Every structure is written in C-alpha cells, then in structure tokens.
C-alpha cells in the first residue's frame, strides 16, 4: 500500500520520462549547491523575511568573495 501523497509507481514510457526529469532536476540542484548558485537565493529570502534591503547579486558576490578571501579558515588565496 502506498502512503498518501506518494507518487504513483512509474510504469511505461511516461514513468521513465518522469524519472529522467526528477534525476535532471536533482543534478541541477546539486551542481548549483556545489558552485554556490543557491547562496544568493537563500540570502535574499532571509533578508526579505527580516525586512532588510536586499543587495544586488553583484554586490552580494563581491562581499562574499571579500569575506572568503579575508578568512584564513576558508583557505583564502595566497597570490
């Protein structure tokens, strides 16, 4: 017996396409997490919830890089 809200069993061609789409969505999410793409979205969501002004993407990235380079625990650049 399936739990309520669970996806129906994937059968046939439609089920295979659904699995491929879910896999592609997961891979896209994973790559964005690895390269930091989601960092700005999370920041903007928190800033809006707190009622603070949201920095532009460019300013956010600039501050993020400066903070990372200034912290020796982050591995900073030597050159």
Secondary structure, DSSP 8 states (H G I E B T S, - for coil): ---TT------HHHHHHHHHHHHHHHHHHHHHHHHTHHHHHHHHHHHHHHT-----HHHHHHHHHHHHHH-GGGT----
